[in-house]
Structure formats: C-alpha cells, structure tokens
Amino acid sequence: MNDLSRLSLNQYTIKQCSLREAIEGCARHRIGHIGIWRDKLAEQPIAATIQQLRDAQLKVSSLCRGGFFSAPTPQARAAQIEDNRRAIEACAAISSPTLVLVCGPANG
C-alpha cells in the first residue's frame, strides 16, 4: 500500500461530511494530515476535536480561514480583527502550523 502519511486532505473537498466523519475517513485511509475549515471546527467543542485528532493520530496542516482585514466602518474592522484573533487561538489549540488568509475585503 502507498504511504499517505504526508498527504493532507482539505476538508472543503468533502464539505458534506462533518469534521468527525472527515477525521475518521482520514484515519481509515491512513491520510496523515487534514486541512480544517472553521465552520466545521465550530460544530463541536474544540476539546472533542483535539481528542479525535489524537485518537486518529492525525495532524492538522492548516486552518481555513482568516483575513478579510478591510471593512467599511471602524466597528466592522474591529470585529474582523477580533475574528482573526479567534482564528489564531483555534490554530494554536489544534496545533495547526498554518492559518489560511483571504486578504480581500469582507463581503459588502
């Protein structure tokens, strides 16, 4: 069998699956890494995700997404900055070495 331990599955490619299902699938197919999306990460307590990753011996390659730094008002910009802080904290919690940023403007 091929060694897939260095392969990373970006969760968006199977967005119909829950994070739990994606982690289980990676483990079942011996995929070594997963790129997680924040909306999926928010579906369950982060402690549960951390435990599932450990149990599956799965590493996180990236967390998607942060960014959207520009905003039409100072209040909206402050909210974007705070959201990015939460994204950085989530990266640290799940041991992701990378936060994927979208550097364009926020919607609207």
N, CA, C and O atoms as CSV, one atom per row, in Angstrom:
chain,resi,resn,atom,element,x,y,z
A,1,MET,N,N,0.844,-1.189,0.000
A,1,MET,CA,C,0.000,0.000,0.000
A,1,MET,C,C,0.879,1.238,0.000
A,1,MET,O,O,1.949,1.240,0.608
A,2,ASN,N,N,0.444,2.274,-0.665
A,2,ASN,CA,C,1.190,3.531,-0.707
A,2,ASN,C,C,1.175,4.215,0.648
A,2,ASN,O,O,0.211,4.106,1.406
A,3,ASP,N,N,2.250,4.918,0.940
A,3,ASP,CA,C,2.346,5.693,2.176
A,3,ASP,C,C,1.669,7.036,1.957
A,3,ASP,O,O,2.155,7.857,1.180
A,4,LEU,N,N,0.560,7.263,2.629
A,4,LEU,CA,C,-0.188,8.506,2.506
A,4,LEU,C,C,-0.011,9.395,3.734
A,4,LEU,O,O,-0.763,10.351,3.925
A,5,SER,N,N,0.979,9.081,4.562
A,5,SER,CA,C,1.151,9.801,5.823
A,5,SER,C,C,1.493,11.276,5.620
A,5,SER,O,O,1.261,12.082,6.521
A,6,ARG,N,N,2.040,11.650,4.455
A,6,ARG,CA,C,2.382,13.055,4.195
A,6,ARG,C,C,1.285,13.788,3.436
A,6,ARG,O,O,1.374,14.999,3.231
A,7,LEU,N,N,0.260,13.070,3.022
A,7,LEU,CA,C,-0.850,13.654,2.289
A,7,LEU,C,C,-1.753,14.432,3.247
A,7,LEU,O,O,-1.943,14.028,4.394
A,8,SER,N,N,-2.305,15.540,2.774
A,8,SER,CA,C,-3.277,16.295,3.556
A,8,SER,C,C,-4.570,16.406,2.763
A,8,SER,O,O,-4.563,16.760,1.584
A,9,LEU,N,N,-5.666,16.101,3.418
A,9,LEU,CA,C,-6.990,16.252,2.828
A,9,LEU,C,C,-7.553,17.599,3.256
A,9,LEU,O,O,-7.670,17.866,4.452
A,10,ASN,N,N,-7.902,18.451,2.298
A,10,ASN,CA,C,-8.571,19.695,2.627
A,10,ASN,C,C,-10.041,19.367,2.833
A,10,ASN,O,O,-10.704,18.835,1.943
A,11,GLN,N,N,-10.532,19.688,4.001
A,11,GLN,CA,C,-11.891,19.318,4.378
A,11,GLN,C,C,-12.943,19.849,3.413
A,11,GLN,O,O,-14.011,19.250,3.279
A,12,TYR,N,N,-12.665,20.945,2.748
A,12,TYR,CA,C,-13.649,21.524,1.829
A,12,TYR,C,C,-13.979,20.563,0.687
A,12,TYR,O,O,-15.070,20.627,0.121
A,13,THR,N,N,-13.050,19.680,0.347
A,13,THR,CA,C,-13.304,18.745,-0.756
A,13,THR,C,C,-14.362,17.720,-0.392
A,13,THR,O,O,-14.932,17.070,-1.269
A,14,ILE,N,N,-14.627,17.575,0.898
A,14,ILE,CA,C,-15.696,16.682,1.355
A,14,ILE,C,C,-16.602,17.449,2.325
A,14,ILE,O,O,-16.933,16.954,3.403
A,15,LYS,N,N,-16.994,18.657,1.930
A,15,LYS,CA,C,-17.718,19.556,2.827
A,15,LYS,C,C,-19.053,18.996,3.292
A,15,LYS,O,O,-19.617,19.490,4.268
A,16,GLN,N,N,-19.565,17.988,2.622
A,16,GLN,CA,C,-20.816,17.377,3.059
A,16,GLN,C,C,-20.616,16.540,4.325
A,16,GLN,O,O,-21.591,16.167,4.978
A,17,CYS,N,N,-19.381,16.247,4.669
A,17,CYS,CA,C,-19.072,15.450,5.859
A,17,CYS,C,C,-18.833,16.346,7.068
A,17,CYS,O,O,-18.336,17.465,6.940
A,18,SER,N,N,-19.190,15.843,8.226
A,18,SER,CA,C,-18.860,16.541,9.463
A,18,SER,C,C,-17.362,16.429,9.709
A,18,SER,O,O,-16.680,15.631,9.067
A,19,LEU,N,N,-16.862,17.215,10.624
A,19,LEU,CA,C,-15.448,17.120,10.968
A,19,LEU,C,C,-15.128,15.733,11.520
A,19,LEU,O,O,-14.100,15.148,11.177
A,20,ARG,N,N,-15.997,15.212,12.366
A,20,ARG,CA,C,-15.792,13.854,12.904
A,20,ARG,C,C,-15.675,12.837,11.762
A,20,ARG,O,O,-14.779,11.993,11.772
A,21,GLU,N,N,-16.568,12.917,10.794
A,21,GLU,CA,C,-16.529,11.990,9.658
A,21,GLU,C,C,-15.249,12.158,8.849
A,21,GLU,O,O,-14.665,11.173,8.398
A,22,ALA,N,N,-14.811,13.399,8.665
A,22,ALA,CA,C,-13.585,13.653,7.909
A,22,ALA,C,C,-12.372,13.067,8.635
A,22,ALA,O,O,-11.507,12.452,8.011
A,23,ILE,N,N,-12.312,13.255,9.932
A,23,ILE,CA,C,-11.207,12.704,10.724
A,23,ILE,C,C,-11.220,11.184,10.650
A,23,ILE,O,O,-10.179,10.562,10.438
A,24,GLU,N,N,-12.383,10.590,10.822
A,24,GLU,CA,C,-12.492,9.127,10.744
A,24,GLU,C,C,-12.082,8.611,9.372
A,24,GLU,O,O,-11.412,7.584,9.268
A,25,GLY,N,N,-12.484,9.322,8.310
A,25,GLY,CA,C,-12.106,8.915,6.955
A,25,GLY,C,C,-10.612,8.993,6.722
A,25,GLY,O,O,-10.023,8.096,6.119
A,26,CYS,N,N,-9.995,10.068,7.202
A,26,CYS,CA,C,-8.538,10.194,7.070
A,26,CYS,C,C,-7.836,9.047,7.796
A,26,CYS,O,O,-6.900,8.447,7.268
A,27,ALA,N,N,-8.289,8.754,8.989
A,27,ALA,CA,C,-7.674,7.661,9.758
A,27,ALA,C,C,-7.857,6.321,9.040
A,27,ALA,O,O,-6.923,5.526,8.942
A,28,ARG,N,N,-9.054,6.087,8.549
A,28,ARG,CA,C,-9.357,4.826,7.871
A,28,ARG,C,C,-8.482,4.628,6.633
A,28,ARG,O,O,-8.077,3.505,6.330
A,29,HIS,N,N,-8.191,5.710,5.922
A,29,HIS,CA,C,-7.403,5.620,4.693
A,29,HIS,C,C,-5.930,5.970,4.898
A,29,HIS,O,O,-5.169,6.101,3.939
A,30,ARG,N,N,-5.547,6.117,6.156
A,30,ARG,CA,C,-4.159,6.387,6.553
A,30,ARG,C,C,-3.606,7.689,5.959
A,30,ARG,O,O,-2.419,7.786,5.650
A,31,ILE,N,N,-4.475,8.674,5.807
A,31,ILE,CA,C,-4.054,10.016,5.397
A,31,ILE,C,C,-3.532,10.698,6.650
A,31,ILE,O,O,-4.203,10.687,7.682
A,32,GLY,N,N,-2.354,11.288,6.577
A,32,GLY,CA,C,-1.681,11.773,7.775
A,32,GLY,C,C,-2.068,13.162,8.260
A,32,GLY,O,O,-1.814,13.502,9.416
A,33,HIS,N,N,-2.683,13.979,7.391
A,33,HIS,CA,C,-2.967,15.369,7.740
A,33,HIS,C,C,-4.337,15.785,7.222
A,33,HIS,O,O,-4.877,15.189,6.291
A,34,ILE,N,N,-4.880,16.816,7.843
A,34,ILE,CA,C,-6.154,17.364,7.399
A,34,ILE,C,C,-6.109,18.883,7.472
A,34,ILE,O,O,-5.583,19.452,8.428
A,35,GLY,N,N,-6.660,19.531,6.459
A,35,GLY,CA,C,-6.864,20.980,6.458
A,35,GLY,C,C,-8.290,21.237,6.894
A,35,GLY,O,O,-9.234,20.884,6.187
A,36,ILE,N,N,-8.450,21.846,8.046
A,36,ILE,CA,C,-9.770,22.028,8.658
A,36,ILE,C,C,-10.322,23.410,8.328
A,36,ILE,O,O,-9.574,24.382,8.225
A,37,TRP,N,N,-11.631,23.483,8.165
A,37,TRP,CA,C,-12.335,24.742,7.957
A,37,TRP,C,C,-13.014,25.154,9.253
A,37,TRP,O,O,-13.536,24.313,9.986
A,38,ARG,N,N,-13.006,26.447,9.531
A,38,ARG,CA,C,-13.501,26.947,10.817
A,38,ARG,C,C,-14.980,26.665,11.038
A,38,ARG,O,O,-15.384,26.416,12.173
A,39,ASP,N,N,-15.790,26.696,10.005
A,39,ASP,CA,C,-17.212,26.410,10.213
A,39,ASP,C,C,-17.409,24.979,10.694
A,39,ASP,O,O,-18.289,24.720,11.515
A,40,LYS,N,N,-16.610,24.054,10.199
A,40,LYS,CA,C,-16.693,22.657,10.649
A,40,LYS,C,C,-16.115,22.516,12.063
A,40,LYS,O,O,-16.631,21.752,12.878
A,41,LEU,N,N,-15.052,23.253,12.340
A,41,LEU,CA,C,-14.455,23.218,13.670
A,41,LEU,C,C,-15.458,23.692,14.720
A,41,LEU,O,O,-15.443,23.213,15.854
A,42,ALA,N,N,-16.320,24.621,14.352
A,42,ALA,CA,C,-17.295,25.184,15.284
A,42,ALA,C,C,-18.478,24.253,15.564
A,42,ALA,O,O,-19.301,24.558,16.427
A,43,GLU,N,N,-18.579,23.140,14.863
A,43,GLU,CA,C,-19.711,22.232,15.035
A,43,GLU,C,C,-19.700,21.480,16.357
A,43,GLU,O,O,-20.734,20.964,16.782
A,44,GLN,N,N,-18.563,21.411,17.004
A,44,GLN,CA,C,-18.461,20.667,18.261
A,44,GLN,C,C,-17.426,21.346,19.140
A,44,GLN,O,O,-16.643,22.162,18.652
A,45,PRO,N,N,-17.409,21.025,20.427
A,45,PRO,CA,C,-16.388,21.622,21.302
A,45,PRO,C,C,-14.983,21.308,20.788
A,45,PRO,O,O,-14.711,20.196,20.336
A,46,ILE,N,N,-14.108,22.287,20.862
A,46,ILE,CA,C,-12.752,22.115,20.335
A,46,ILE,C,C,-12.009,20.992,21.062
A,46,ILE,O,O,-11.170,20.313,20.469
A,47,ALA,N,N,-12.316,20.799,22.337
A,47,ALA,CA,C,-11.677,19.704,23.088
A,47,ALA,C,C,-12.020,18.344,22.469
A,47,ALA,O,O,-11.179,17.446,22.441
A,48,ALA,N,N,-13.246,18.193,21.977
A,48,ALA,CA,C,-13.635,16.939,21.330
A,48,ALA,C,C,-12.849,16.736,20.042
A,48,ALA,O,O,-12.417,15.622,19.746
A,49,THR,N,N,-12.662,17.806,19.278
A,49,THR,CA,C,-11.880,17.725,18.045
A,49,THR,C,C,-10.435,17.356,18.347
A,49,THR,O,O,-9.856,16.503,17.673
A,50,ILE,N,N,-9.857,17.986,19.344
A,50,ILE,CA,C,-8.468,17.687,19.720
A,50,ILE,C,C,-8.328,16.213,20.078
A,50,ILE,O,O,-7.365,15.563,19.670
A,51,GLN,N,N,-9.274,15.688,20.833
A,51,GLN,CA,C,-9.212,14.271,21.220
A,51,GLN,C,C,-9.368,13.365,20.003
A,51,GLN,O,O,-8.671,12.357,19.890
A,52,GLN,N,N,-10.274,13.714,19.097
A,52,GLN,CA,C,-10.462,12.907,17.887
A,52,GLN,C,C,-9.195,12.899,17.035
A,52,GLN,O,O,-8.809,11.861,16.498
A,53,LEU,N,N,-8.554,14.058,16.915
A,53,LEU,CA,C,-7.305,14.133,16.155
A,53,LEU,C,C,-6.231,13.258,16.793
A,53,LEU,O,O,-5.514,12.539,16.097
A,54,ARG,N,N,-6.124,13.321,18.110
A,54,ARG,CA,C,-5.131,12.483,18.821
A,54,ARG,C,C,-5.423,11.006,18.625
A,54,ARG,O,O,-4.533,10.218,18.303
A,55,ASP,N,N,-6.694,10.641,18.826
A,55,ASP,CA,C,-7.076,9.228,18.691
A,55,ASP,C,C,-6.776,8.704,17.288
A,55,ASP,O,O,-6.388,7.548,17.122
A,56,ALA,N,N,-6.958,9.556,16.285
A,56,ALA,CA,C,-6.728,9.164,14.890
A,56,ALA,C,C,-5.266,9.311,14.482
A,56,ALA,O,O,-4.889,8.929,13.374
A,57,GLN,N,N,-4.439,9.862,15.372
A,57,GLN,CA,C,-3.036,10.156,15.065
A,57,GLN,C,C,-2.949,11.001,13.793
A,57,GLN,O,O,-2.124,10.751,12.914
A,58,LEU,N,N,-3.819,12.001,13.721
A,58,LEU,CA,C,-3.938,12.864,12.554
A,58,LEU,C,C,-3.420,14.254,12.902
A,58,LEU,O,O,-3.766,14.811,13.944
A,59,LYS,N,N,-2.596,14.804,12.032
A,59,LYS,CA,C,-2.068,16.153,12.223
A,59,LYS,C,C,-2.867,17.134,11.380
A,59,LYS,O,O,-3.431,16.776,10.346
A,60,VAL,N,N,-2.903,18.375,11.839
A,60,VAL,CA,C,-3.596,19.429,11.105
A,60,VAL,C,C,-2.576,20.176,10.256
A,60,VAL,O,O,-1.557,20.640,10.769
A,61,SER,N,N,-2.846,20.292,8.971
A,61,SER,CA,C,-1.938,21.007,8.068
A,61,SER,C,C,-2.270,22.495,7.990
A,61,SER,O,O,-1.389,23.329,7.784
A,62,SER,N,N,-3.558,22.817,8.160
A,62,SER,CA,C,-3.970,24.215,8.070
A,62,SER,C,C,-5.359,24.386,8.664
A,62,SER,O,O,-6.129,23.438,8.814
A,63,LEU,N,N,-5.639,25.631,8.994
A,63,LEU,CA,C,-6.991,26.031,9.384
A,63,LEU,C,C,-7.414,27.122,8.412
A,63,LEU,O,O,-6.679,28.083,8.188
A,64,CYS,N,N,-8.576,26.974,7.847
A,64,CYS,CA,C,-9.068,27.921,6.862
A,64,CYS,C,C,-10.353,28.549,7.389
A,64,CYS,O,O,-11.290,27.785,7.624
A,65,ARG,N,N,-10.482,29.686,7.574
A,65,ARG,CA,C,-9.785,30.792,7.056
A,65,ARG,C,C,-9.896,31.979,7.977
A,65,ARG,O,O,-10.812,32.063,8.796
A,66,GLY,N,N,-8.972,32.883,7.844
A,66,GLY,CA,C,-8.988,34.180,8.489
A,66,GLY,C,C,-8.857,35.220,7.397
A,66,GLY,O,O,-8.972,34.912,6.211
A,67,GLY,N,N,-8.615,36.449,7.806
A,67,GLY,CA,C,-8.407,37.510,6.826
A,67,GLY,C,C,-9.532,38.506,6.801
A,67,GLY,O,O,-10.089,38.851,7.843
A,68,PHE,N,N,-9.876,38.977,5.603
A,68,PHE,CA,C,-10.913,39.991,5.410
A,68,PHE,C,C,-10.643,41.198,6.302
A,68,PHE,O,O,-11.505,41.631,7.066
A,69,PHE,N,N,-9.435,41.728,6.188
A,69,PHE,CA,C,-8.993,42.784,7.102
A,69,PHE,C,C,-9.641,44.136,6.850
A,69,PHE,O,O,-9.790,44.929,7.779
A,70,SER,N,N,-10.024,44.410,5.627
A,70,SER,CA,C,-10.639,45.706,5.372
A,70,SER,C,C,-12.130,45.627,5.701
A,70,SER,O,O,-12.753,44.569,5.613
A,71,ALA,N,N,-12.677,46.774,6.081
A,71,ALA,CA,C,-14.093,46.819,6.441
A,71,ALA,C,C,-14.593,48.251,6.249
A,71,ALA,O,O,-13.798,49.191,6.272
A,72,PRO,N,N,-15.885,48.424,6.061
A,72,PRO,CA,C,-16.410,49.761,5.767
A,72,PRO,C,C,-16.467,50.705,6.972
A,72,PRO,O,O,-16.543,51.921,6.794
A,73,THR,N,N,-16.431,50.168,8.188
A,73,THR,CA,C,-16.508,51.024,9.382
A,73,THR,C,C,-15.452,50.589,10.395
A,73,THR,O,O,-14.980,49.453,10.346
A,74,PRO,N,N,-15.080,51.475,11.307
A,74,PRO,CA,C,-14.134,51.083,12.352
A,74,PRO,C,C,-14.662,49.929,13.216
A,74,PRO,O,O,-13.888,49.076,13.651
A,75,GLN,N,N,-15.947,49.902,13.458
A,75,GLN,CA,C,-16.521,48.817,14.258
A,75,GLN,C,C,-16.429,47.475,13.517
A,75,GLN,O,O,-16.114,46.444,14.112
A,76,ALA,N,N,-16.703,47.511,12.241
A,76,ALA,CA,C,-16.603,46.288,11.445
A,76,ALA,C,C,-15.160,45.819,11.359
A,76,ALA,O,O,-14.894,44.618,11.411
A,77,ARG,N,N,-14.228,46.751,11.229
A,77,ARG,CA,C,-12.809,46.380,11.206
A,77,ARG,C,C,-12.394,45.775,12.534
A,77,ARG,O,O,-11.665,44.783,12.553
A,78,ALA,N,N,-12.835,46.342,13.635
A,78,ALA,CA,C,-12.526,45.780,14.955
A,78,ALA,C,C,-13.079,44.361,15.080
A,78,ALA,O,O,-12.434,43.486,15.658
A,79,ALA,N,N,-14.276,44.138,14.537
A,79,ALA,CA,C,-14.863,42.793,14.571
A,79,ALA,C,C,-14.038,41.813,13.741
A,79,ALA,O,O,-13.856,40.662,14.138
A,80,GLN,N,N,-13.536,42.269,12.581
A,80,GLN,CA,C,-12.685,41.415,11.741
A,80,GLN,C,C,-11.385,41.061,12.467
A,80,GLN,O,O,-10.932,39.917,12.431
A,81,ILE,N,N,-10.808,42.041,13.112
A,81,ILE,CA,C,-9.563,41.798,13.857
A,81,ILE,C,C,-9.815,40.796,14.972
A,81,ILE,O,O,-9.014,39.882,15.172
A,82,GLU,N,N,-10.905,40.950,15.695
A,82,GLU,CA,C,-11.236,40.009,16.776
A,82,GLU,C,C,-11.474,38.604,16.226
A,82,GLU,O,O,-11.056,37.620,16.836
A,83,ASP,N,N,-12.140,38.505,15.084
A,83,ASP,CA,C,-12.358,37.200,14.472
A,83,ASP,C,C,-11.031,36.546,14.102
A,83,ASP,O,O,-10.877,35.334,14.251
A,84,ASN,N,N,-10.082,37.329,13.624
A,84,ASN,CA,C,-8.763,36.786,13.300
A,84,ASN,C,C,-8.015,36.344,14.549
A,84,ASN,O,O,-7.276,35.361,14.513
A,85,ARG,N,N,-8.197,37.049,15.637
A,85,ARG,CA,C,-7.587,36.604,16.906
A,85,ARG,C,C,-8.149,35.243,17.313
A,85,ARG,O,O,-7.404,34.365,17.748
A,86,ARG,N,N,-9.453,35.073,17.173
A,86,ARG,CA,C,-10.063,33.771,17.492
A,86,ARG,C,C,-9.522,32.685,16.566
A,86,ARG,O,O,-9.311,31.553,17.000
A,87,ALA,N,N,-9.297,33.015,15.306
A,87,ALA,CA,C,-8.742,32.041,14.363
A,87,ALA,C,C,-7.322,31.633,14.772
A,87,ALA,O,O,-6.966,30.457,14.692
A,88,ILE,N,N,-6.523,32.595,15.205
A,88,ILE,CA,C,-5.159,32.293,15.661
A,88,ILE,C,C,-5.209,31.395,16.898
A,88,ILE,O,O,-4.436,30.444,17.013
A,89,GLU,N,N,-6.115,31.700,17.813
A,89,GLU,CA,C,-6.267,30.865,19.013
A,89,GLU,C,C,-6.696,29.448,18.647
A,89,GLU,O,O,-6.219,28.481,19.241
A,90,ALA,N,N,-7.584,29.325,17.685
A,90,ALA,CA,C,-8.014,28.000,17.238
A,90,ALA,C,C,-6.851,27.241,16.615
A,90,ALA,O,O,-6.701,26.042,16.847
A,91,CYS,N,N,-6.026,27.926,15.824
A,91,CYS,CA,C,-4.832,27.293,15.240
A,91,CYS,C,C,-3.951,26.715,16.339
A,91,CYS,O,O,-3.506,25.569,16.261
A,92,ALA,N,N,-3.711,27.512,17.344
A,92,ALA,CA,C,-2.864,27.057,18.446
A,92,ALA,C,C,-3.496,25.850,19.145
A,92,ALA,O,O,-2.798,24.892,19.477
A,93,ALA,N,N,-4.792,25.891,19.366
A,93,ALA,CA,C,-5.465,24.812,20.088
A,93,ALA,C,C,-5.388,23.485,19.345
A,93,ALA,O,O,-5.219,22.435,19.965
A,94,ILE,N,N,-5.511,23.523,18.017
A,94,ILE,CA,C,-5.489,22.270,17.240
A,94,ILE,C,C,-4.116,21.977,16.643
A,94,ILE,O,O,-3.966,21.073,15.822
A,95,SER,N,N,-3.119,22.748,17.064
A,95,SER,CA,C,-1.730,22.564,16.604
A,95,SER,C,C,-1.579,22.702,15.092
A,95,SER,O,O,-0.825,21.964,14.458
A,96,SER,N,N,-2.305,23.654,14.532
A,96,SER,CA,C,-2.163,23.925,13.102
A,96,SER,C,C,-1.003,24.886,12.891
A,96,SER,O,O,-0.952,25.937,13.528
A,97,PRO,N,N,-0.069,24.543,12.003
A,97,PRO,CA,C,1.042,25.453,11.737
A,97,PRO,C,C,0.675,26.600,10.805
A,97,PRO,O,O,1.451,27.542,10.646
A,98,THR,N,N,-0.517,26.528,10.180
A,98,THR,CA,C,-0.883,27.496,9.151
A,98,THR,C,C,-2.317,27.964,9.320
A,98,THR,O,O,-3.232,27.167,9.529
A,99,LEU,N,N,-2.491,29.275,9.225
A,99,LEU,CA,C,-3.820,29.867,9.114
A,99,LEU,C,C,-3.920,30.433,7.707
A,99,LEU,O,O,-3.155,31.324,7.338
A,100,VAL,N,N,-4.852,29.923,6.925
A,100,VAL,CA,C,-5.053,30.402,5.563
A,100,VAL,C,C,-5.816,31.716,5.633
A,100,VAL,O,O,-6.868,31.800,6.268
A,101,LEU,N,N,-5.278,32.743,4.975
A,101,LEU,CA,C,-5.889,34.064,4.998
A,101,LEU,C,C,-6.471,34.415,3.629
A,101,LEU,O,O,-5.877,34.131,2.589
A,102,VAL,N,N,-7.637,35.035,3.660
A,102,VAL,CA,C,-8.229,35.643,2.481
A,102,VAL,C,C,-8.014,37.134,2.683
A,102,VAL,O,O,-8.594,37.729,3.591
A,103,CYS,N,N,-7.199,37.729,1.859
A,103,CYS,CA,C,-6.750,39.101,2.118
A,103,CYS,C,C,-7.568,40.153,1.401
A,103,CYS,O,O,-7.209,41.330,1.434
A,104,GLY,N,N,-8.630,39.780,0.770
A,104,GLY,CA,C,-9.505,40.738,0.127
A,104,GLY,C,C,-10.468,41.356,1.127
A,104,GLY,O,O,-10.367,41.099,2.327
A,105,PRO,N,N,-11.393,42.162,0.649
A,105,PRO,CA,C,-12.343,42.808,1.550
A,105,PRO,C,C,-13.417,41.832,2.023
A,105,PRO,O,O,-13.695,40.823,1.375
A,106,ALA,N,N,-14.002,42.154,3.152
A,106,ALA,CA,C,-15.146,41.384,3.649
A,106,ALA,C,C,-16.327,41.602,2.711
A,106,ALA,O,O,-16.363,42.584,1.970
A,107,ASN,N,N,-17.281,40.698,2.742
A,107,ASN,CA,C,-18.481,40.856,1.913
A,107,ASN,C,C,-19.124,42.203,2.180
A,107,ASN,O,O,-19.224,42.632,3.330
A,108,GLY,N,N,-19.557,42.867,1.129
A,108,GLY,CA,C,-20.229,44.153,1.278
A,108,GLY,C,C,-19.285,45.301,1.223
A,108,GLY,O,O,-19.707,46.452,1.335
